Amino acid sequence: MIVLRAEDVWKRYDDTIVLRGVSLNLKKGETKVIMGPSGAGKTTFLKCLNLLVKPDKGRIWIDGEEITSPKADITRLRQKIGFVFQELNLFHHLTAIGNVMIGLTKVKGMSKSDALKKAKETLKRVHIEEELWRKYPAQLSGGQKQRVAIARALAMDPIVMLYDEPTSALDPGLSSEVLLVIKELSERGITSLIVTHELGFAYEVADEIVVMNRGRIIGGGSPEELRNAKNDEVRNLLNKWNGLKDGVLV
Amino acid sequence: MEFWSEYLSSLLMGFLTTSELVAISAPLGIILGIALGASRVYGGIILGSFARGFSALFRGFPLIVTLFLVFFGLPEIGIYLPPVTSAILSFSLCSGAYISEYVRGAIMSIDQGQSLAAKAIGMTKLQEVLYIILPQAIRRAIYGISNEIVYMIQYSSLAFAIGVQEMYSVARTYNSLYFKSLEIFSLLAVIYLVLTALTTLFFKGLIRKLEIPSKAE
């Protein structure tokens, strides 16, 4: 069953065409990774999927409902999509648990006690220890912040999680704790679309890897298929990443 | 002794009137300022233009002119307001216009990511502004707001011009009766100083209470 479908998505900023007809399907329980060099349009594409960026052309369906339709209830449909930003966008004025609760109380209309219970469960799920629940974002490490951001999105019970380079703003030492959480969630069947530069992580977690360059999808397949990619453009890109030689980890 | 006893009891009445003016005008001005500041950023063409116009208007001429317009001008179109009400209305409009500038600036300084994150969890624009942007913006604007309220204590003395018996008006009357300018205005100055200091202390406490922890404790 397809839970997220994008068809021929185009986006232009002034004179620069950022997306040139990107199409993608995401099945329930699937983990798909989008890779590509900086400026490939990965983040723009991800933000188009929940209309944080409005595509110029193309259609997007979430759980069978078209979010790009003029009649779409965008705020309701966005609740079905969990989004984790690369910029660690936690709400600065709220504690870790407050960040998770605010969507539950204000958007989902849950009572404070129910929201608190759910927030605690979700924070445990992403391995945020109890002593950190009442800390403010500025008091947390980058990895802790990003795991709280994952919990904030996850608590809304989305049908798909979108991760936009979730470790790019973190020190290498802090990346692993975030990647571990994403991997665990993915293994538990949470449908995920992940933009990342971590090729090793992508090979480990993805059912399918999609490679983007200059606003287009230029190739893709299972990690195994990608390791043996025939497409020169894809192979050249893979060779540039993470000390790879001929598309194979060394 | 008779002078001091009379002066002190009249000054106490004046003090109560000044306190009433500020205690009512300050929250009204703050609420108006927040509404105008938010409207200037999020109000679109109609509401945004109104808020911009309002702010430009009431920052564009002296408070005394507003006081006269409200107290002497409005009766010409059939609206009669008592002196204290006229003063409260004028102070609220004036401080609202200035506070809107602080609030607008503070809203603009909130990084775009906060707004995107609010949208991403399904918040409407109103929820985003009420629960995410304004709580952070008001924390940033509060330094300017506290300054504005301190000014309000000072400019509340202008209410004497429309016959409000506040502290300055009482002092002025006693000075014209007894010509003890040094004693009369020194005491008045001390009271204004105390009021200003207390207000500053109040806002310092509020700022401390609202402060978002920024380092590991």
Interface residues (C-beta under 8 A of the other chain):
Chain A: N50 L52 T75 R76 R78 Q79 I81 F83 F85 E87 N89 L90 F91 H92 H93 I102 G103 K106 V107 K135 Y136 A138 Q139 A149 R152 A153 M156
Chain B: G113 Q114 L116 A117 A118 K119 A120 I121 G122 M123 T124 Q127 Y131 I132 P135 Q136 R139 I212 P213 S214 K215 A216 E217
